[in-house]
Amino acid sequence: MRTWKEFVKGIYKENPVFRLMLGLCPVLAVSSTVNNAIGMFAAATFVLVCSNIVVASIRKFVPAKIRIPIFIIIIATFVTIVEMVMEGFFPALYESLGLFISLIVVNCIILGRSEAFASKNGVFISIIDGLGMGIGFGIAMILIATFREVLGNGTWLGIRLFGENFEPVLLMVLAPGAFLTIGFLIAFINWFENRRSASQ
Amino acid sequence: MDFQSLLIISVGAIFVSNFVLHKFLGLCPYVGVSKQLDSAVGMGMAVVFVMSMASVVTWSIYNYFLAPTESNVLFNVFMKGQGEPPDLTYLRTITFILVIATLVQFVEMVIQKVSPGLYRSLGIYLPLITTNCAVLGVSILNIDANYNFIQSLVNGFMSGIGFTLALVLMAGLREKLEMADVPKAMRGAPIAFIMAGLMSLAFFGFVGLKF
């Protein structure tokens, strides 16, 4: 069924972070704790789905030459909405995500999906694609955040996991830990894919 | 002019708080373009130019059109200086990104005229400077840190230099890496990220730098 295929492809086969290598800046920056990762996942998926809806609705009227600035304006509008909602209702999350909420507007995933998919397909299937990509993005972020928070802080979502004597690996919550984690994760996925295609 | 603050901003932007290795801004071209030294240098120069110009233009637009101050141009022209200045700061994201998109279009046209070789080698990555987190990032960071005009310009320029430094270092390392025996699963992006992690660790040594 086409709907299910479009939804699932964003989660593994065409995972925007691990396979398409898009939207890397927020992934590494906000994945220091799982809480931040979930917040960013919600914000980015909201912007992605809403902008996909609008772009798919107006796709027949947009002149090809100026489509990119138009997509950018649409995405920027939704990002401004998310910024204001977050500042009002989730101030703690707004403080810790800071700059990266505004940077959702230059997230390559959102502009990329508008350009590659929503501008060429109907509204319903664009929603499904947006949801799939958003969930894939979220899974990637939460996975990296899990490694970084558990090893670097001894907690997961704020719940203390190890005993009093656990010495956290401070490196993991800092910048180098993020790079190393995503490097090893992509290498693992590549290795897994190589073995799968070798055995087929 | 406060030279000490400018010096602190410069050293901070290039070494202590490097845009790519510490702030995670500008990663997409970092992984994509840094395979060869020449294109890395060209990309870096283009980004420095765009970042400097974007800092200046966005700072001016924010402080003279959006911020609720006495010198707000819209306030003086339409409301004739009476009452409260309007608070249009929520338009920050939209106006900044439109300014950056226009600037990048302009830079693309200039490069196409002046150096077609560079234009061809940068390929798709030149218009992608629009979606480079570093450019929008430095514009917003200038506002959040309440810099004045000169400080914004210096921050934009030096952050671009920091980005170029990280990019050129990575390109040099990756050229050498072509001849190394990398495990199959690690080839390409994974080993680049691990190298970036090690470089980031090295740059953390600058955190204690003080004046």
Boltz contact constraints between the chains, C-beta under 6 A:
constraints:
  - contact:
      token1: [A, 24]
      token2: [B, 27]
      max_distance: 6.0
  - contact:
      token1: [A, 24]
      token2: [B, 28]
      max_distance: 6.0
  - contact:
      token1: [A, 25]
      token2: [B, 24]
      max_distance: 6.0
  - contact:
      token1: [A, 25]
      token2: [B, 25]
      max_distance: 6.0
  - contact:
      token1: [A, 25]
      token2: [B, 27]
      max_distance: 6.0
  - contact:
      token1: [A, 25]
      token2: [B, 133]
      max_distance: 6.0
  - contact:
      token1: [A, 28]
      token2: [B, 24]
      max_distance: 6.0
  - contact:
      token1: [A, 29]
      token2: [B, 24]
      max_distance: 6.0
  - contact:
      token1: [A, 69]
      token2: [B, 101]
      max_distance: 6.0
  - contact:
      token1: [A, 72]
      token2: [B, 97]
      max_distance: 6.0
  - contact:
      token1: [A, 76]
      token2: [B, 93]
      max_distance: 6.0
  - contact:
      token1: [A, 76]
      token2: [B, 94]
      max_distance: 6.0
  - contact:
      token1: [A, 76]
      token2: [B, 97]
      max_distance: 6.0
  - contact:
      token1: [A, 79]
      token2: [B, 93]
      max_distance: 6.0
  - contact:
      token1: [A, 80]
      token2: [B, 90]
      max_distance: 6.0
  - contact:
      token1: [A, 80]
      token2: [B, 93]
      max_distance: 6.0
  - contact:
      token1: [A, 99]
      token2: [B, 140]
      max_distance: 6.0
  - contact:
      token1: [A, 102]
      token2: [B, 93]
      max_distance: 6.0
  - contact:
      token1: [A, 102]
      token2: [B, 140]
      max_distance: 6.0
  - contact:
      token1: [A, 103]
      token2: [B, 133]
      max_distance: 6.0
  - contact:
      token1: [A, 105]
      token2: [B, 93]
      max_distance: 6.0
  - contact:
      token1: [A, 105]
      token2: [B, 97]
      max_distance: 6.0
  - contact:
      token1: [A, 106]
      token2: [B, 131]
      max_distance: 6.0
  - contact:
      token1: [A, 106]
      token2: [B, 133]
      max_distance: 6.0
  - contact:
      token1: [A, 106]
      token2: [B, 136]
      max_distance: 6.0
  - contact:
      token1: [A, 108]
      token2: [B, 28]
      max_distance: 6.0
  - contact:
      token1: [A, 108]
      token2: [B, 131]
      max_distance: 6.0
  - contact:
      token1: [A, 111]
      token2: [B, 131]
      max_distance: 6.0
  - contact:
      token1: [A, 175]
      token2: [B, 22]
      max_distance: 6.0
  - contact:
      token1: [A, 175]
      token2: [B, 200]
      max_distance: 6.0
  - contact:
      token1: [A, 176]
      token2: [B, 197]
      max_distance: 6.0
  - contact:
      token1: [A, 176]
      token2: [B, 200]
      max_distance: 6.0
  - contact:
      token1: [A, 176]
      token2: [B, 201]
      max_distance: 6.0
  - contact:
      token1: [A, 179]
      token2: [B, 193]
      max_distance: 6.0
  - contact:
      token1: [A, 179]
      token2: [B, 196]
      max_distance: 6.0
  - contact:
      token1: [A, 179]
      token2: [B, 197]
      max_distance: 6.0
  - contact:
      token1: [A, 179]
      token2: [B, 200]
      max_distance: 6.0
  - contact:
      token1: [A, 180]
      token2: [B, 194]
      max_distance: 6.0
  - contact:
      token1: [A, 180]
      token2: [B, 197]
      max_distance: 6.0
  - contact:
      token1: [A, 182]
      token2: [B, 193]
      max_distance: 6.0
  - contact:
      token1: [A, 183]
      token2: [B, 190]
      max_distance: 6.0
  - contact:
      token1: [A, 183]
      token2: [B, 193]
      max_distance: 6.0
  - contact:
      token1: [A, 183]
      token2: [B, 194]
      max_distance: 6.0
  - contact:
      token1: [A, 186]
      token2: [B, 189]
      max_distance: 6.0
  - contact:
      token1: [A, 186]
      token2: [B, 190]
      max_distance: 6.0
  - contact:
      token1: [A, 187]
      token2: [B, 185]
      max_distance: 6.0
  - contact:
      token1: [A, 187]
      token2: [B, 186]
      max_distance: 6.0
  - contact:
      token1: [A, 187]
      token2: [B, 190]
      max_distance: 6.0
  - contact:
      token1: [A, 190]
      token2: [B, 185]
      max_distance: 6.0
  - contact:
      token1: [A, 191]
      token2: [B, 185]
      max_distance: 6.0
